[in-house]
Amino acid sequence: MTDVLWYIIPKEGPYPWESDGRRPADLGYLQRLAAAVDGLGFDGALLATDQYDVWPLGSALAAVTGPTFRPLLAVHPGLTSPVTLAKQALTFQHLFGPRLLFNVVNGQTEALRRFGLHLEHDERYELSAEYWGIVRRLTSGEVFDHRGRFYDLKDAGSDFRDLPPLQEGGVPLWFGGSSPAGIEVAAEHVDVYLTWAEPTAQLTEKLDRVRERAAARGRSLKLGLRLHLIVRDTEEEAWAAADRLLDVTSQATYARQLGARGENDGEGWQRQFRQHGGRVPARARELETSPNLWPGMSLFRPGPGTAVVGSTEQVIERLTEYRALGVDTFILSANPLLEEAYRVAESILPTLRHGGR
């Protein structure tokens, strides 16, 4: 059965990258959103590295959701000690049950320097491999010494012996990285390999490479897709909604997003950027790269910038094509997050989860 998660961040509204398209999202609203996502049958939600720290947000949402709602917390390796992170994770398990997931985010070199982490692209992945190896062992209940390139630990885990792990094998790791270094980290350490949407031929090549590298290490991975949806009753209505996003977006937002290319050395972002080349079209469909696939979201917002745009039947068809490539996990979003969670749950989720037509 396919796993389907939603997306929860405090920047909420019909076009939240603009101040007039954003609605207030206080604690009560975010808890209502999480409860709705849980009640609608999604398997959890990705909590991204947005304006709120994921730990208090994840705790607040876990407190109002049931045991099948899995918070996927985005974490930058290196910004928190791996020992501290492991203790936080074990504490979370004991308070809210064995449902925590980690989304490994390696970020961009320039952005991480603002947090005091000065590493180049491939060094970030070297740190990630060491960091998550430590976290995995600690959240599995081990106590050990470790001496590596980045960490020198003595009796790691001894300070929280009274917090035995509740998730066998440690907290599951979800991770996306398109560079050779990123794929090697995925092959060795992660449970679910995540990718942003791309045309199927291009995506097939990458997923085959991931499978090959994992198999070389005697491992197999689940494959996940992070994807935005613009789904309406008809194809015309869906593309009109995409046109509306172009119309309401300010020149300042376009300039900020397109100007960010210089400091973004992530291969996944660059692959995404190449789909539109920094061009703001007069009409959304001018950027359609393959049937119903639209990379225009990255003109507005950071992170995954590709959307599937179309009627309910077309969106189901595109997602079914991705599932045929071996994708068995989807992280979906649409704006506004609250109302669109209902739309997607009612129109897309039953078919996507069970594979029927």
Stockholm file with secondary structure:
# STOCKHOLM 1.0

chainA/1-357         MTDVLWYIIPKEGPYPWESDGRRPADLGYLQRLAAAVDGLGFDGALLATDQYDVWPLGSALAAVTGPTFRPLLAVHPGLTSPVTLAKQALTFQHLFGPRLLFNVVNGQTEALRRFGLHLEHDERYELSAEYWGIVRRLTSGEVFDHRGRFYDLKDAGSDFRDLPPLQEGGVPLWFGGSSPAGIEVAAEHVDVYLTWAEPTAQLTEKLDRVRERAAARGRSLKLGLRLHLIVRDTEEEAWAAADRLLDVTSQATYARQLGARGENDGEGWQRQFRQHGGRVPARARELETSPNLWPGMSLFRPGPGTAVVGSTEQVIERLTEYRALGVDTFILSANPLLEEAYRVAESILPTLRHGGR
#=GR chainA/1-357 SS CCEEEEEECSCBSSSTTSGGGCBCCCHHHHHHHHHHHHHTTCCEEEECSSSSCHHHHHHHHHTTSCTTCEEEEEECTTSSCHHHHHHHHHHHHHHHCSCCEEEECCCCHHHHHTTTCCCCHHHHHHHHHHHHHHHHHHHTTCCEEEECSSCEEEEETGGGTTSCCSSTTSSCEEECCCSHHHHHHHHHHCSEEEEECCCHHHHHHHHHHHHHHHHHTTCCCEEEEEEEEEEESSHHHHHHHHHHHHHHSCHHHHHHHHHGGGGCCCHHHHHHHTTTTTCCCSSGGGGCCBTTEEGGGGGTSSSCCCEEEEEHHHHHHHHHHHHHTTEEEEEEECSSHHHHHHHHHHHTHHHHHHCCC
#=GC SS_cons         CCEEEEEECSCBSSSTTSGGGCBCCCHHHHHHHHHHHHHTTCCEEEECSSSSCHHHHHHHHHTTSCTTCEEEEEECTTSSCHHHHHHHHHHHHHHHCSCCEEEECCCCHHHHHTTTCCCCHHHHHHHHHHHHHHHHHHHTTCCEEEECSSCEEEEETGGGTTSCCSSTTSSCEEECCCSHHHHHHHHHHCSEEEEECCCHHHHHHHHHHHHHHHHHTTCCCEEEEEEEEEEESSHHHHHHHHHHHHHHSCHHHHHHHHHGGGGCCCHHHHHHHTTTTTCCCSSGGGGCCBTTEEGGGGGTSSSCCCEEEEEHHHHHHHHHHHHHTTEEEEEEECSSHHHHHHHHHHHTHHHHHHCCC
//
